[in-house]
Amino acid sequence: MAQNRKPTQAQNREPTRQFHDLVEIMSILRKECPWDRKQTHESIKDLMVEEIYEAIEAIDKEDLTELRKELGDLLLHVVFHTEIARESGHFDIGDVIYGIQKKLIERHPHVFADTVADDTKTVVRNWEDLKLKEGKRRSVLEGVPDTLPALIKAQRMQEKASAVGFDWKTWEKAWPKLLEEIREFYSVAEDGTDEEKAGEFGDLLFSMVNVGRLMGLNVEDCLRLTNRKFKERFQFIEEVLNGEGKNIRETSLEEMDRIWESAKKPGATDASGATEK
């Protein structure tokens, strides 16, 4: 039988809209909750990544109610990591807030000082120039984390290189390079080594990112949309076959392709009940 524990400052706590109360709750949890107490920066870092992607999913779905919840989860991780650092004497939440305010003020001299920047390209170029002048980075690419998903990292590196002038002016000018990479990949597709195929395929993907970026596309969003579309249509195949009492493993590719094509028609319904766009 569970026993009642002694009263503490955590009991009868009610939520408020105040940031300092969130910080205090996290401090209490680190003292009184066995799970929260044992966590480290390392142990919760992957959970923070998961929360970021859940927030992105809410944005993609245009679900602002869910986005509000996911932003709260992200904010929790900011406070959680900061409390761990405070306990070891490295920094506290005030340091975090001061640091980001200082960066925003210094990186926006066209707002908080007398620098002129009338368009977004100038703002981005000034931002990269200021980071280099701070002396903390020897390359404009150093600010792109190695742990980013590869598509996002490719686009971010290209954007940063573009900010200092290393770029084609239009996607049309980058198109011949994409065609060249397609030919080079095709040339090793059949007889090339695995290493050659991987290298040429990587070059092809990088060029595709470049063309998409110059068209104003977010390439990660593009692939995420296609992934979602594939999932919906494949699940539609499964639903149709289940409704007909058929085993998908015993269904021919031709039959599955026929159902796939029907899923693409206006008015088709996927497995979740949504109408196919």
C-alpha angles and dihedrals in degrees: 000000000000115000126219111248125223116278114268137177088267096066120099090011115164126201119251135182093246122113094212090059090057089052090050093049090053090051090051092049091052088057102038109027115077093209097047091044094059097049124110135188087263097048096053101036094095090048088057090053089051091053091051091055092046088055090049090051090053089051091049090051091045087232103152094176090058091042090057089055094046093049087054089054090050091049089051089058091051089053092042095053091043093052091051089051093046091054090056092046098247103116142324136219091273090059090050093050093045092048096053092044090051091050094049093050094046095044093050104056088149087066105031099029138024101279114126120228116158100172139038095251091059091047092052093045091050090048092055092044091052092051091053092047090054085069096225094110131047093193135038087229096060091087093065108093117232088222095064116113107269097247093050091045092051092052094044093050091049091049092051093047089048090054089065095044102267098128147087115262096231139013089247090064090050093049097083089056090054091051089049091053091049090054092047092051091047090052092061098032095096108027105016124108120259088253092053092047092049092048095048093043090052090050090050093051091048091052091048089053089050094053092045092049092051088052088057095253128143099226095200090054090048094054092041089054091050091047090053091047091050091049093051094048095045091049087050088057090051092048094050093048092046089051090053092048093246130142111233091214090059095045120102122242089242091057093047091047090053091055090044091057091049089054089060094058120102111268095024113139124220126216093272093056096254122133114250113245 
